[in-house]
């Protein structure tokens, strides 16, 4: 069953802090990834060639040579992909959370231990080392008769503070005479309001807009002064500009979100309920006596189209608002699916003054 949500925004604008609407250029996290081996599983490990190769490679590094052609057939190991997010300004010795995901056919990672795994960045350098006992929220259990139960995803586990940072990522935060602010939602009005608010607080000429998303702010060169300056800057309140008129429709769930400033030109809409029923019956065909034929069963399809008689027509006057649209649709008792059809028809007719986005 569809679910329709109509979010109504008022015409009032509220001030937001700079830290809520913009990011500081260069201050960002970085993704890390690595390949590791989980050991100590209770028979729920991999049965894949690359897991076997990983085990043999590890044993070889410790001076243990397995004869050629001999397989360990271990069921207590699993090859995993390990990934983490390295925060901005993270320093060597600090710890970050990691996630390990099975690469093979391991049934569960519960009870496993991740062995030392280097985590690399996109440049190929090692930025952290991961190791520790996995915390698995999923559960997988099966019986001898083939019955099975699975809760959540047992092939993925996490290790809080499971990796230690070994290398710092240079952000360039302390370089240059300016700080760049990048709006999370590009908007020329918001960029202009941001420039005006910063200049009003910190002096004329402090900030200037580069485009609808980027604002450049003059800043001290000394790092300690720059941190204090940014602390003041990110708490300045800015009035965001109103976004473009949009209607977003999720075709899978039937969710409809109508933004502010949505209007409709003069239009008339009719909403009628049609019910289409298709039933399949079978009939037996019996040949005449002495005809020499055989009895045959033939399909008989019946199609019935009926109207529930609740169809109504309503008219949109010129420049109606979002509230008027919602009230008009509610009057005819339109279902969520019907509402989507009405909005699409209005858009195709050119009466709907908004961007209709179907996702």
KEZA-607187 format. One record per residue: residue in three letters; x, y, z of N, C-alpha, C, CB in turn. Coordinates in steps of 0.1 Angstrom, whole numbers, plus 2048, in hexadecimal, padded with zeros to 3 digits. Glycine has a CB too. Layout:
N
AlaXYZXYZXYZXYZ/...
This chain:
359
Unk8087F480080080080080980C8007F680080C/Unk8058167F880D8227F780C82B80380982A7EA/Unk81683380581683C81081A84A80A82083881B/Unk81185480D81386180781686B8138078667FF/Unk82187281182587C81B82688A814832879822/Unk81E89481981F8A18138258AA81E8118A680F/Unk8318AF81B8388B78258358C68218478B5825/Unk82F8CE82A82C8DB8278358E582E81D8DE82C/Unk83C8ED8268458F782B83E90482C8528F7823/Unk84190B83683B91983784392282F83A91E846/Unk83F92F82E84693982685194082E83C943820/Unk85293C83B85C94284386A93C841858942852/Unk87494484288293F84088994084E88A947836/Unk89193685189793585D8A693585B893928865/Unk8AD93C8658BC93D8648C29308688C194986C/Unk8CD92C8618D49208648E39248668D3916859/Unk8EA91C86E8F891E87090091A8648FD91787C/Unk90B92186291491E85691890F857920927856/Unk91B90A8629208FC8639158F285F9248F9872/Unk9088F685F8FD8EE85B8FA8EE84C8F18F1862/Unk8FF8F88458FC8FA8379088F982E8F4907835/Unk9148F98349208F982B92B8F183292590882A/Unk9348EC82993F8E482D94C8ED82A9408D7826/Unk9568EB8339638F283196B8EA82696B8F383E/Unk96F8F181C9778EB8119838E481697A8F5807/Unk9868D88129928D08169908C882399D8D9818/Unk9868CC82B9838C58389798BA83597E8CE843/Unk97E8AE8339758A382F97B8968349738A2820/Unk97388B83497887E83897D87782B96D87683F/Unk98486C82D989864822986855825998866820/Unk98384E81A97F84081B98C83781A97583C810/Unk98C82D82299782382299181582099F824830/Unk99980D81A9957FF8179A17F681898E7FE809/Unk99E7E981C9A97E081C9A37D281B9B17E1829/Unk9AC7C88199A87BA8189AE7B28249AD7B380B/Unk9A67AB82C9AB7A48389A67968399A87AC844/Unk9AA7908449A67828479A07818559B2778845/Unk99477C85698E77A86399076B86797F77D863/Unk99476987399775B87898F7598859A675987A/Unk98E74C88998874889597974689398A75389F/Unk974744887966742885962733889962745876/Unk95673188D95272489194C71C88594772589D/Unk95471987C950711870947719866949705875/Unk94672686893D72D85F945736855934737867/Unk95273285295A73A84995973783B96873784D/Unk96373C83396273B82496672D82096C74581E/Unk96172A81496671E80C96A7227FE95B71380C/Unk97272D7FE9767337F19857327EF9717417F0/Unk98A7317E29987307E09A073C7E599B72F7D1/Unk99B7487E49A37547E89A47547F899D7617E3/Unk99A74F7FF99C74E80E9A774481198F74A814/Unk9A773980A9B272F80C9C07358099B0723803/Unk9C073D7FE9CD7437FA9D274D8049CC74A7EC/Unk9C87558099CB75F8149D17588209BF767818/Unk9CB74D8249D17458309DF74082D9C773A833/Unk9E173A8219EE73581E9F874181D9EE72E810/Unk9F474C8189FE757817A0175C8259F776380F/Unk9F875D82E9FA76183CA047578439ED762844/UnkA0174A841A0A740847A18741842A04732845/UnkA19744835A2674582FA2E751834A2574681F/UnkA2775C838A2E76783DA3476484BA2577383E/UnkA2E75B852A3275785FA3C74B85FA26754868/UnkA40747853A4A73D851A4472F851A5473E85C/UnkA3772E850A3172084FA2E71D841A25720858/UnkA3471383BA3271082DA2970382CA3F70D826/UnkA1E705825A156F9823A196F3816A066FE823/UnkA1B6E6816A1F6DF809A156E27FEA1F6D080C/UnkA1B6E37F2A136E67E6A086DB7E4A1C6E67D9/Unk9FC6E07E09F16D77DE9E96D37EA9F66CB7D7/Unk9EE6D77F69E76D48029DE6DF8069F16D180D/Unk9D16DC8089C86E680C9C46E581B9BB6E5804/Unk9C36F08219C06F08309B16ED8339C36FE836/Unk9A86F082999A6EE82B9956F48389976DF82B/Unk99A6FF83B99670684898870C8469A071084C/Unk97F70A84F97271084F97071C859967706851/Unk97C71F85F97B729869981737865983724875/Unk98373985898974585397F74C84999774384D/Unk98075984797876083D98076B83796B764843/Unk98076D82A98677882497C78482498A775815/Unk98179082897879B82A97E7A782497579D839/Unk9757B08209787BE81C9767C78289707C3810/Unk9807CF82C97F7D783797F7E683298B7D5841/Unk9767ED8379757FC83397380483F96A7FE829/Unk97781183E97681A849976828843981819854/Unk97283284C97284084897C847851964846849/Unk98684E84A99085585298C86385399E85484B/Unk98986885F98487686198F88085E97F878870/Unk98A88C85B99389785899B89A86598C8A4854/Unk9A889D8649B18A186F9B48958789AB8AC877/Unk9B18888749B587D87C9C487C87D9AE870876/Unk9C98798899D787988B9DC86A88E9DC882896/Unk9E986788B9EE85A88E9EC85689D9FD85988A/Unk9E884A89F9E58468AD9D68468B19ED84E8B6/Unk9CE84E8A99C084E8AC9B98428A69B985B8A6/Unk9AE83E8AB9A78328A799A83689F9A48298B2/Unk99682D89698A82F88E98282288D98D835880/Unk97582388B96D81788996F81187B95E81A88B/Unk96E80387B96F7FC86E9637F386C97D7F586D/Unk9617EF85F9577E585C95D7DB85394B7EC855/Unk95A7CE8569607C384E9547BB8489687B9857/Unk9557B983B94A7B28339507A682C9447BC829/Unk94979B82D94E78E82794E79081894578382B/Unk95978A81295A78A80395677D7FD96978E800/Unk95677380595376580094676080595E75B804/Unk94575480893874D80B93774A81A936741803/Unk93E75282293E750831930752836948759838/Unk92B74983E91D74A84391C75584E91973D849/Unk92675685692676086193476386591E75A86D/Unk93677086A94277586F94277587E946782869/Unk93777188493677289394176A89A92876C897/Unk9477708A495276A8AB95F76B8A594E75C8AE/Unk96077189996D77289297677D89696A773883/Unk98377C89398D78689699378A8899977818A0/Unk99479788799A79D87B9A979E87E9947AA877/Unk9B17988759C07998779C57A68709C778D870/Unk9D17AA8749D67B78709D47B98619E57B7873/Unk9CD7C485E9C97C88519CD7D684E9BA7C584E/Unk9D57D98449D87E78409CD7ED8389E57E8838/Unk9C97F983B9BE8008349C580B82C9B480683E/Unk9C180B81F9C88148169BE81F8119CE80D80A/Unk9C382A80D9BB8348069BB8337F79C084280A/Unk9B583C7F09B483B7E29C283D7DC9AB8467DC/Unk9CC8437E39D98457DE9E28397E09DF8517E4/Unk9DD82E7E69E58227E89ED8227F59EE8207DD/Unk9ED82D7FC9F582D8099EC8288149F983C80C/Unk9F382281E9ED81C82A9EB8278349F5811830/Unk9DE8298389DB8348419D682F84F9D083D83C/Unk9D38228509CF81C85D9D180D85D9C081F860/Unk9D38078699D47F986A9C97F48739E27F5871/Unk9C27E986E9B67E48759B87D687B9AA7E486B/Unk9B27D48869B37C788C9AA7C68999C27C3891/Unk9A47BB89B99C7BA8A79907B08A69967C78AB/Unk9887AF8B097D7A58B19717AC8AB97A7A08BF/Unk96A7A48A295F7AA89B9527A98A395C7A288E/Unk94A7B48A293D7B48A89337B289D93A7C28B0/Unk92B7A789D9227A48939147A589892579688D/Unk90B7AD8928FD7AE8978F47A48918F87BC893/Unk8F879C8878F07928808F27858868F3792872/Unk8E877C8828E876E8888E476587D8DF76D894/Unk8EB75A87B8E874F8718E97428788F2750865/Unk8DE73A8788DD72D87E8D67248758D772E88C/Unk8DA7178748D470D86C8D37008738DB70C85E/Unk8CA6F786F8C86EA8758CC6DF86B8BA6E887A/Unk8CD6D38718D06C78688C66C485E8D36BB871/Unk8B96C88608AF6C58568AE6D084C8A26C485E/Unk8B76DA84C8B76E48418B06F18468B06DF835/Unk8A96F18518A36FD8568AE70885989A6FA863/Unk8AA7148578B471F8588AE72C85C8BC72184B/Unk8B57348658B07418698BB74B8688AA740877/Unk8B87568628C27618618BD76E8668C7762852/Unk8C477486F8C07818758CA78C8708BE781884/Unk8C579786A8CE7A18658D879B85C8D57A8871/Unk8E57A085C8EF79C8528FB79785A8F37A7848/Unk8FD78A85C90878586491578585D905777869/Unk91578885092278984992979684992078483B/Unk92479F85192A7AD85392C7AF8619227B884C/Unk9387B486593B7B88739427C58749427AC87A/Unk9427CA8809497D78839527D588F93F7E2886/Unk95C7DE88F9667DE89A9677ED89E9747D8897/Unk9607F18A99627FF8AE9708018B29588018BA/Unk97680D8AD9848108B098D8058AB9868138BE/Unk9897FF8A09917F389B99D7F58939887EA894/Unk99F8028909AB8058879B281188D9A7808879/Unk9BF81188D9C881C8929CD8248869D381789B/Unk9CC8318869D083A87C9E083A87C9CB84887D/Unk9E58388709F483886E9F98448669F882B868/Unk9F084B85F9F58568569EA8618569F8851848/Unk9EF86D8569E68798559E387D8479EC88485E/Unk9D78808449D38868379D48958389C5881832/Unk9DC89B82F9DD8A982E9D18B08289EA8AE826/Unk9CB8B98309BF8BF82B9C18CD8249B58C1837/Unk9CC8D38279CE8E18229C78EB8299CB8E1813/Unk9C18E88359B98F183C9C18FD8419B38EA849/Unk9CE8FB8449D690684A9DD90E83F9E0900853/Unk9DB90B8329E29128279DA91D8219E690881C/Unk9E092781D9DA9328169D493D81F9CF92D80D/Unk9CE9478199C89528209B99518219CC95F81A/Unk9B394781B9A494681B9A093881F99F94980C/Unk99393882398C92B82698092A81C98792B834/Unk97E91F81697491D80C968916813979914800/Unk95C91B81195091581694891080B94791F81F/Unk94490380B93C8FD80092E8FA8059438F07FB/Unk9249007FF9168FE8039128F080090D9087FC/Unk90B8E980A9068DC8088FC8DB7FD9018D6815/Unk8F48E67FC8EA8E77F18ED8F47EA8DB8E67F7/Unk8F28F37DD8F58FF7D68E99087D38FC8FB7C8/Unk8EB9147D78E091E7D58E692C7D58D591C7E0/Unk8E39347CA8E99417C98E494A7D48E59477BB/Unk8D79497D88D29517E38D894E7F08C39507E4/Unk8DA9427F38E193E7FF8EF9427FF8E092E801/Unk8F69417F49049467F39059557F690A9427E6/Unk8FC95C7F08FC96B7F28F996E8018F19717E9/Unk8EF9678078EC96A8158F796681E8DF962819/Unk8FF95C81A90A95882291596282291094A81D/Unk91896781692297281491E97E81C924976805/Unk91198281B90D98E82390D98C8328FE99181F/Unk90A98083790A97E84591997E84A904970848/Unk92297884393097884793698684793996E83E/Unk93398D83D93899B83C9339A48469369A182E/Unk9269A284A9209AA8559269A78629119A7855/Unk92A99A86492F99687193E99987292D987873/Unk94699686795499786895A9A286095A98A863/Unk9529AA8599579B68529569B48439669B8855/Unk9539C083C9519C082E95D9BA82794E9CE829/Unk95B9B281C9669AD81496C9A081A9719B7813/Unk96799B82596C98F82B96898382296798D839/Unk95C98381D95797781695397C80894B97081D/Unk9549737FE9509757F094B9687EA95B97C7E8/Unk9419697E293C95D7DC94395A7CF92D95E7D9/Unk94794D7CD94E9497C19439447B795893E7C4/Unk93993D7BC92E9387B49239357BD93292C7AB/Unk91992E7B890D92B7C090F9217CB9029277B7/Unk91B91C7CC91E9117D692A9157DF9209047CF/Unk93391D7DA9409207E094192E7E594B91C7D7/Unk9459307F294793D7F795593D7FD93C941802/Unk95D9477FA96B9487FE96B95380997494C7F3/Unk97294F81597395882098195A82496B95282C/Unk98596782599296B82A99496683899597A829/Unk9A095F83B9A29598489B195C84C99F94A847/Unk9B395B8599C195C85E9CA9518599C195D86E/Unk9D79538599E09498549E59408609EC94F84E/Unk9E694586C9EA93D8779E093287B9ED946883/Unk9E492687C9DA91B87F9D191D88B9E190E881/Unk9D79228969CE9248A29C492F8A09D79278AE/Unk9C89398999BF9448969B494088C9C6950891/Unk9B89378839AF9328799A492987F9B692B86E/Unk9A892188899E91988F9949218979A590F899/Unk99992B89E9909348A598793C89C99893E8AE/Unk98D94089098594888697A93F88198E94D87B/Unk97D93287E97392987896892688297991D873/Unk96C92688F96292489995792F8999689238A7/Unk95C93B89795294689694A945889959954897/Unk95194287E94B94287194093887095693F867/Unk94292C87593892187392C92387C93F914877/Unk92C92C88592092F88D91893B88992493089C/Unk91C94187E91594C87990894787391D95486E/Unk8FD94E8758F09498708ED94F8638E594C87A/Unk8E894785A8E594B84C8D79478488EF945842/Unk8D094F8418C294C83C8C494582F8B995883B/Unk8C093882E8C19318218B79358178C0922823/Unk8BA93580A8B19398008A792D7FE8B893C7F3/Unk89B9317FA8919277F789491F7EA88392E7F5/Unk8939127EB8969097E088C90A7D58988FB7E4/Unk8909057C98879057BE87B8FC7C188E8FF7B1/Unk8708FF7BA8638F87BC8658EA7B78578FF7B5/Unk8638E07C08658D27BC85A8C97C28738CD7C0/Unk8578BF7BA84F8B47C08568A77BD8408B47B9/Unk85989F7C88608937C78578877C986C8937D1/Unk85787E7C084E8727C18578667C18448727B5/Unk85585D7CB85C8507CB8528467C686084D7DA/Unk8558417BA84C8387B384B82B7B98508377A4/Unk8558277C185581A7C884C81A7D48638157CB/Unk84D8247DC8468257E983982D7E884E82A7F4/Unk8388357DE82C83E7DD82D84B7E58208377E1/Unk83984D7EB83C8597F383C8667EA8488587FB/Unk8358707ED83587D7E68398887EF82787F7DF/Unk8438907EB84789B7F38468A87EA85689A7F8/Unk83E8B17EF83B8BE7E78428C97EF82C8C07E6/Unk84B8D07E88538DB7EE84B8E87ED8608DD7E7/Unk8508F27F384A8FF7F384B9057E58509087FE/Unk8439107E38439187D783D9107CB85191C7D3/Unk8379047CD8308FD7C38239037BF82F8EE7C6/Unk8219077B381490D7AF80F9067A381591C7AC/Unk8029097A07FB9027947F490D78C7F28F7798/Unk7F590D77F7EE9167767DF9117757F4917768/Unk7D69197707C891576F7C79077687C091F767/Unk7C18FE76E7BF8F07697B38EA7707CC8E876B/Unk7AD8E07687A28D876E7A68CA76E7958DA765/Unk7A48C37797A88B577A79C8AC77E7B38B4785/Unk79B8A177779089877B79788B78178789476F/Unk79188678B79687A79178B87079279B87D7A0/Unk78C86578A78285B78A78884D78E77C85A77C/Unk78084579578583879978182D7907818357A7/Unk78A82778978781C78078C80F78678D81E772/Unk7848047857897F778A7897ED77F77F7F2796/Unk7947E777C7957DD7727977CF7787A17E1768/Unk78E7C677478F7B97797907AF76E7827B5781/Unk79A7A676F79D79C76579C78F76B7AB79E75E/Unk79378676779277976C79476E761784777773/Unk79A76476579D75975C79474D75F7AC75575C/Unk78C74875578473C75778773274C775740756/Unk78372674E78571B74477871574078F71074A/Unk77771273376B70B72E76F6FE727764715724/Unk7666F47287696E77217616E77147646DC72B/Unk7686E370A7626E26FC7606D36F976B6E96F1/Unk7536CF6F874F6C16F674B6BF6E77446BD700/Unk7516B76DF74E6B56D17406AD6D17586AD6CA/Unk73A6AE6C572D6A76C372F6986C27266AC6B6/Unk7256906C57266826C472A67D6B571967A6C8/Unk7326746B473766E6A87406786A072B66A69F/Unk7446836A674C68D69F75A68969F74A69B6A5/Unk75E6816A876C67C6A87766856AF77167A69A/Unk7716906B577A6996BB77C6966CA7746A76BA/Unk78569E6D078869C6DF7846A86E779769B6E0/Unk7816A66F377D6B16FC7896BA6FF7776AB709/Unk7866C76FE7916D170078D6DB70A7956D86F2/Unk7976E07127956EA71C79B6F771779B6E672A/Unk79370171679770E71079671971B78F712703/Unk79F72371B79F72E7257947387207AC735726/Unk78E73F72A784749727787755731776744729/Unk78C76072B79076C73378477673379C77372D/Unk78277B73F77778574177D79274676C78074A/Unk77B79D73F7807AA7437747B37477897B0738/Unk7747B875376A7C175876F7CE75D7617BA763/Unk76A7D975776F7E675B7637EE7617757EE74E/Unk7647F376D75A7FA77375F80777A7537F177E/Unk75681077C75981D78375281D79075582977A/Unk75982279B7538237A874A82F7A975D8237B2/Unk74983879F74084379F74484E7A873383E7A3/Unk75184F7AD75585A7B675D8647AE75D8547C1/Unk75E8637A176686D79976187B79B76686978B/Unk76988479E76689279F77089B7977668967AE/Unk76C8A77957758B078E7778BD79776F8B4780/Unk7838C17977858CD79F78F8D679678C8CB7AD/Unk78E8E37997958ED79179F8F479978B8F678A/Unk7AB8F67947B68FE79A7B590C7947C48F7798/Unk7B391679C7B49247977C29287957AD92E7A1/Unk7C59337907D293878D7DB93A7997D2945785/Unk7E79347997F09367A37ED9307B17F39447A5/Unk7E69247B17E391F7BE7F091A7C57D99137BC/Unk7EF9197D27FA9167DA7FB9077DD7FA91E7E7/Unk8059037E58078F57E97FB8F17F18148F37F0/Unk7F68F97FA7EB8F68037DF8F37FB7E990180D/Unk7DC8FB7F17D08FA7E87D18EC7E17CF9057DE/Unk7DD8E97DC7DE8DC7D57DB8D07DE7ED8DA7D0/Unk7E08D07EA7DE8C57F47CF8C47F77E68C7800/Unk7C98D07FA7BA8D07FD7B28CB7F27B68DE802/Unk7B58CF7E67AD8CA7DA7AE8BB7D87B28D27CE/Unk7BB8B67DA7BC8A87D87B68A07E37CB8A47D7/Unk7B68A57EF7AF89E7FA7A089E7F87B38A5807/Unk79A8A87F278C8A97F078789E7E87888B67EA/Unk78E8997DE78988F7D578E8817DB78F8907C7/Unk7958817E67988747EC7A286C7E478C86C7EE/Unk7AC8737DD7B586C7D47BF8647DD7BD8767CC/Unk7C18587D87CB84F7DE7D98537DA7C98407DA/Unk7E384F7E17F18537DD7F58517CF7FB84C7E6/Unk7F18457CA7F48427BC7ED84C7B27F08347B8/Unk7E084F7B67D98597AE7DF8677AE7CA8597B2/Unk7E486A7BA7EA8777BC7F68797B37EE87A7CA/Unk7FE86E7B280A86E7A880587079A8128617AA/Unk7FA8697967F586A7887F08797867EA860786/Unk7EA87F7907E588D78E7F189678C7DD89179A/Unk7FB89579580789D79480E89C78681189A79F/Unk80F88F78181588D77480D89476981787E772/Unk80089276A7F78987607F88A77607E9894762/Unk7F98AE76C7FA8BC76D8088C17677F98C077B/Unk8128B976981F8BC7648208BC75582A8B376A/Unk81A8B174F81A8AF7418118BA73A8148A273D/Unk8078BF7417FF8CA73B8058D773C7F18CA742/Unk8108D87448168E57468108EE7518168ED739/Unk8078E87588008F07628088F07707F28EB765/Unk8108E57728178E477E8248EC77D81A8D5782/Unk8268F67868328FF78583C8F979082E90E788/Unk8428EE78D84C8E87968538DD78E8458E27A3/Unk85E8D97938668CE78E8608C17948758CF790/Unk85B8B878B8568AB7908618A178F8498A7788/Unk86689C79A87189279A86C88579F87D8977A3/Unk86D87A79686886D79A87586479C85F86778E/Unk87685F7A88828577AB87E8497AD88985D7B8/
